[in-house]
Every structure is written in C-alpha cells, then in structure tokens.
Amino acid sequence: MHKKVIAFVVYPEVTPLDLVGPLQVLKPLENFGPFEVVTVGERLEPITTDLGMRIVPERTFAEVPVPFALVLPGGLLGPIQAMTNDAFMAYVRSAGATAEVLASVCTGSLILAAAGLLEGRKATTHWSFLDSLDRFGARATRERWVEDGRVITAAGVSAGIDMGLALAARLAGDTVARNIQAIIEYDPKPPFGAVDWDQVERSGLKRALLTPYASAIQKILEGRPELMAKLLP
C-alpha cells in the first residue's frame, strides 16, 4: 500500500513542543490508515532546539521530496534563521507546492508564508507575530487553529495539539481523533483558566517577549531587507 507521508520539518532553534505536541497526536495515525509520520531535516545530525536539547531527524529532505503533508513547527529565532537558509526554503517551497496538506504550529506559519504558500489564505500564528503574518500576504486570523482549504495552522506552542487533533479527524475521522485525545489524556484545565488577552495587551508582554531578541533578529536579517520589513517594521 502506498504510504501517505506526513513530514514534520526539524531545524535549528525549533521549539520542541511545537514539534512534539502534534507529532504525538499524529503518529498513531500509522495504526489507522496508510500514513507514515516522520521528522525530516537537511541532514541526519543532532539539531539544537530553543530549549538546548537536541533532536535528530529521521530522514533528509532528499529522502522525502514529495510528502503527503508538510508540517512546520515554530520558535522565535529559529524560523527567522530558517527563512535565510536558501536550501531549507527551497525544500519548503518544493514540498509545499505538491503537499495535499500544509500545516504549521506557532511561527511555523511565517515560514510557509515567506515561501509564498499562504498568499491570500486565512492563517494564524503566535499572537506576537500576527501582524507579520499579514505582511507576508496571508490573512491573519486570531484563532486557536485555522483551516483554509489544504492549509491548517495553529497559534502558539500548545495550540499545535489542538491542530493535530483537528487534522487527525480530517484524515481518519472523528472517532480516531477522539481516541487519540483519550490516549494522550488531553483534557486541559489550566490552573489560571483561559488567557485574558485584554490583560496581555495591556501588560506590554509582547515588548517584554521580543525586545531581548531584537538585536539578534537584526543580525540574522542583515542583507535581507525584504524579510526585515515584514518581521521588524
């Protein structure tokens, strides 16, 4: 039986939960249909995440040139560095052009947008970069996850689990997705309740989050004014 490969892209300074959350959700699909869920990277070598721990991708880009689904996790500096890597972006454009499903978590959607794959599409990302998503030509939408045709994007970090369950339901049905939710015991009841987004806006948290990284972002984007204009207007 021909396998439908779901490829999770790994790159330096990725946020582990962006990757592992939906990966944990979608890996069980291998038991419910013709799916194969793998991690892919430029090379088969340890890649440092933004938590310091390292992840080794299972396959290279060359080994998975035409995945059924392409999933881009996010991060902070990681996605910005990835956008300046021509070989990385060439793979995203090529694999993304033919993939039946394009998915992202957090700022992974910025990579898809920078590759020209979200033009005119509704999409979401981490709340601190929603404006940038608009400037890349997507239609930024403040939701936990957003579906637009073959594209499904999640907001920040933990939202990737929700996106993974929605995608599992699309690919294998609601019953399978509900079973996976039970298996991973995903029934969130955060100790402080829902996020108060009005308070977040008033608190200046966005500036506090991004200011320490401003000089690093500027250094990464030296010589790339087109990206600078979209990420640091």
PLY file of the C-alpha trace (Angstrom):
ply
format ascii 1.0
element vertex 233
property float x
property float y
property float z
element edge 232
property int vertex1
property int vertex2
end_header
0.00 0.00 0.00
1.31 3.44 -0.91
2.12 5.41 2.23
0.93 8.95 2.77
3.95 10.55 4.40
3.36 13.28 6.97
6.68 15.13 7.25
7.48 17.25 10.31
10.30 19.64 9.45
13.09 20.00 12.03
15.56 22.90 12.01
17.89 24.69 14.46
16.27 26.52 17.38
12.85 24.96 16.84
10.52 24.92 19.87
10.23 21.26 20.97
6.56 21.38 22.00
5.64 22.89 18.61
7.08 19.73 17.11
6.37 17.03 19.67
2.80 18.08 20.54
1.23 17.44 17.12
3.75 14.66 16.39
2.46 12.77 19.44
-1.08 13.26 18.16
-0.49 12.24 14.54
1.95 9.36 14.98
-0.89 6.96 15.98
-2.44 7.51 12.53
0.02 4.87 11.34
-2.31 2.36 13.05
-5.46 3.69 11.37
-4.60 4.09 7.71
-1.88 4.30 5.06
0.04 7.01 6.93
3.71 7.29 7.79
4.70 10.09 10.17
8.35 11.14 10.11
10.66 14.00 11.03
12.81 15.46 8.25
15.81 17.77 8.22
18.61 18.98 5.99
20.99 16.42 7.47
20.77 13.42 9.80
22.57 15.03 12.69
21.58 16.40 16.12
19.77 19.74 15.86
19.75 22.05 18.87
16.30 23.28 19.90
15.50 26.53 21.69
15.49 24.59 24.97
19.03 23.34 24.45
18.03 19.71 23.99
18.81 18.14 20.63
16.64 16.29 18.14
17.85 14.06 15.32
15.55 13.96 12.26
14.73 10.52 10.86
15.14 11.44 7.19
16.71 14.08 5.00
14.83 16.42 2.72
16.17 14.47 -0.24
14.59 11.27 1.11
11.13 12.86 1.40
10.83 15.14 -1.62
7.06 14.83 -2.09
5.30 14.37 1.27
1.54 14.00 1.53
1.55 16.56 4.35
4.18 19.10 5.38
4.18 20.33 8.99
6.24 23.35 10.08
6.74 23.84 13.83
7.83 27.26 15.06
10.08 29.04 17.51
11.45 32.54 17.94
14.88 32.94 16.34
14.69 29.53 14.65
12.09 30.35 11.98
13.81 33.64 11.19
17.13 31.86 10.70
15.36 29.24 8.59
13.94 31.92 6.27
17.50 32.98 5.39
18.57 29.39 4.57
18.11 29.07 0.81
18.33 25.26 0.76
15.78 24.99 3.57
13.34 27.38 1.90
13.76 25.64 -1.45
12.61 22.40 0.17
9.65 24.06 1.85
8.56 25.63 -1.45
9.02 22.44 -3.44
7.45 20.03 -0.94
4.76 22.54 -0.02
3.73 23.10 -3.62
2.61 19.49 -4.05
1.59 18.54 -0.50
-2.11 17.80 -0.04
-1.90 19.24 3.47
0.12 22.22 4.68
0.24 22.59 8.46
2.09 24.73 10.95
2.39 25.47 14.63
3.12 28.90 16.06
5.58 30.87 13.89
5.99 27.92 11.55
3.27 29.64 9.53
5.65 32.55 8.92
7.98 30.11 7.15
5.11 28.88 4.96
4.11 32.47 4.25
7.69 33.53 3.45
7.81 30.62 1.00
4.75 32.07 -0.77
2.47 29.23 0.26
-0.12 31.20 2.26
-0.88 34.04 -0.15
-4.48 35.09 0.45
-5.09 32.20 2.87
-6.55 32.54 6.34
-3.90 31.51 8.84
-2.75 32.06 12.38
0.50 32.16 14.32
1.80 33.12 17.75
-0.02 36.25 18.88
3.20 38.29 18.97
3.74 37.84 15.20
0.20 38.13 13.80
0.99 41.46 12.15
3.98 39.91 10.39
1.81 37.15 9.00
-0.37 39.79 7.34
2.67 41.48 5.83
3.71 38.18 4.26
0.44 38.11 2.33
-1.64 35.77 4.48
-4.93 36.75 6.10
-4.00 36.69 9.78
-6.78 35.31 12.00
-6.74 35.29 15.80
-7.95 31.73 16.47
-6.61 28.65 18.25
-6.31 26.94 14.87
-7.46 27.94 11.41
-8.37 25.83 8.38
-8.43 27.17 4.83
-8.56 24.50 2.15
-5.46 22.35 2.34
-3.92 24.67 4.94
-4.30 24.20 8.70
-2.35 26.45 11.05
-2.15 26.65 14.84
-1.48 29.54 17.18
1.33 29.38 19.72
3.03 26.24 21.01
0.35 24.21 22.84
-2.22 25.03 20.15
-0.37 22.54 17.97
-2.03 19.72 19.92
-5.47 21.09 19.01
-4.43 21.47 15.40
-3.09 17.91 15.40
-6.41 16.55 16.65
-8.35 18.56 14.06
-6.05 17.22 11.33
-6.35 13.65 12.67
-10.13 13.97 12.43
-9.85 15.24 8.86
-7.60 12.36 7.82
-9.02 9.45 9.81
-12.39 10.53 11.22
-13.72 11.93 14.48
-13.70 8.60 16.31
-10.00 8.07 15.70
-9.23 11.64 16.77
-11.29 11.26 19.95
-9.49 8.01 20.74
-6.11 9.69 20.29
-7.24 12.51 22.56
-8.10 9.95 25.24
-4.83 8.04 24.76
-2.74 11.16 25.33
-5.18 12.25 28.09
-5.58 15.69 26.58
-8.25 17.36 28.69
-6.71 20.71 29.63
-7.79 22.53 32.74
-5.08 25.17 33.25
-4.65 26.38 36.85
-5.30 30.00 35.91
-8.15 29.42 33.49
-8.26 30.86 29.98
-5.76 33.51 28.87
-7.05 37.04 29.43
-5.98 38.52 26.09
-7.06 42.04 27.04
-4.73 41.87 30.03
-1.93 40.55 27.83
-2.36 43.56 25.53
-2.34 45.99 28.46
0.66 44.37 30.14
3.20 45.07 27.42
4.12 41.38 27.35
4.78 41.45 23.61
7.51 44.07 24.02
8.96 42.23 27.00
8.99 38.99 24.99
10.59 40.34 21.81
12.87 43.19 22.92
15.69 40.94 24.24
15.86 39.29 20.81
15.66 42.42 18.65
19.41 42.76 18.06
19.76 39.03 17.32
16.91 39.23 14.78
18.50 42.26 13.13
21.82 40.43 12.87
20.18 37.35 11.31
18.41 39.55 8.76
21.43 41.61 7.69
21.34 41.79 3.92
17.72 40.62 3.80
15.72 43.88 3.76
12.61 42.19 2.35
12.38 39.98 5.44
13.37 42.79 7.80
10.45 44.91 6.55
7.98 42.15 7.32
9.36 40.95 10.65
10.66 44.23 12.15
8.73 47.10 10.52
0 1
1 2
2 3
3 4
4 5
5 6
6 7
7 8
8 9
9 10
10 11
11 12
12 13
13 14
14 15
15 16
16 17
17 18
18 19
19 20
20 21
21 22
22 23
23 24
24 25
25 26
26 27
27 28
28 29
29 30
30 31
31 32
32 33
33 34
34 35
35 36
36 37
37 38
38 39
39 40
40 41
41 42
42 43
43 44
44 45
45 46
46 47
47 48
48 49
49 50
50 51
51 52
52 53
53 54
54 55
55 56
56 57
57 58
58 59
59 60
60 61
61 62
62 63
63 64
64 65
65 66
66 67
67 68
68 69
69 70
70 71
71 72
72 73
73 74
74 75
75 76
76 77
77 78
78 79
79 80
80 81
81 82
82 83
83 84
84 85
85 86
86 87
87 88
88 89
89 90
90 91
91 92
92 93
93 94
94 95
95 96
96 97
97 98
98 99
99 100
100 101
101 102
102 103
103 104
104 105
105 106
106 107
107 108
108 109
109 110
110 111
111 112
112 113
113 114
114 115
115 116
116 117
117 118
118 119
119 120
120 121
121 122
122 123
123 124
124 125
125 126
126 127
127 128
128 129
129 130
130 131
131 132
132 133
133 134
134 135
135 136
136 137
137 138
138 139
139 140
140 141
141 142
142 143
143 144
144 145
145 146
146 147
147 148
148 149
149 150
150 151
151 152
152 153
153 154
154 155
155 156
156 157
157 158
158 159
159 160
160 161
161 162
162 163
163 164
164 165
165 166
166 167
167 168
168 169
169 170
170 171
171 172
172 173
173 174
174 175
175 176
176 177
177 178
178 179
179 180
180 181
181 182
182 183
183 184
184 185
185 186
186 187
187 188
188 189
189 190
190 191
191 192
192 193
193 194
194 195
195 196
196 197
197 198
198 199
199 200
200 201
201 202
202 203
203 204
204 205
205 206
206 207
207 208
208 209
209 210
210 211
211 212
212 213
213 214
214 215
215 216
216 217
217 218
218 219
219 220
220 221
221 222
222 223
223 224
224 225
225 226
226 227
227 228
228 229
229 230
230 231
231 232
